[in-house]
Amino acid sequence: MNAKWDACLDLTVRRFVYSSLAGAFTGLLFFRSPVTRWASVAFGAGVGIGSAYIECSHVFDDNKLAYSETTHTPAPQVGLMTLNLAFLSCLQN
């Protein structure tokens, strides 16, 4: 089997088991009804499989990013001196 598939299968199984156990523990801790406890386990399993799917899709994606960083406009950086001066001017008024 390919190394990528092997890594993704391992990741999926681990995340499924760990998040299901976390959901079971959370269900035992917070819920009294068996239905809500099983729902908590199912939610945990879904979170685990979903996060593994996203991670594996990044592994198999050749582009590595769905968006380009060239189209991303960074937010303007405000220096600490500017913030300090604005804060001090607010205090003086």
Rosetta blueprint (number, residue, H / E / L):
1 M L
2 N L
3 A H
4 K H
5 W H
6 D H
7 A H
8 C H
9 L H
10 D H
11 L H
12 T H
13 V H
14 R H
15 R H
16 F H
17 V H
18 Y H
19 S H
20 S H
21 L H
22 A H
23 G H
24 A H
25 F H
26 T H
27 G H
28 L H
29 L H
30 F H
31 F L
32 R L
33 S L
34 P H
35 V H
36 T H
37 R H
38 W H
39 A H
40 S H
41 V H
42 A H
43 F H
44 G H
45 A H
46 G H
47 V H
48 G H
49 I H
50 G H
51 S H
52 A H
53 Y H
54 I H
55 E H
56 C H
57 S H
58 H H
59 V H
60 F H
61 D L
62 D L
63 N L
64 K L
65 L L
66 A L
67 Y L
68 S L
69 E L
70 T L
71 T L
72 H L
73 T L
74 P L
75 A L
76 P L
77 Q L
78 V L
79 G L
80 L H
81 M H
82 T H
83 L H
84 N H
85 L H
86 A H
87 F H
88 L H
89 S H
90 C H
91 L H
92 Q H
93 N L
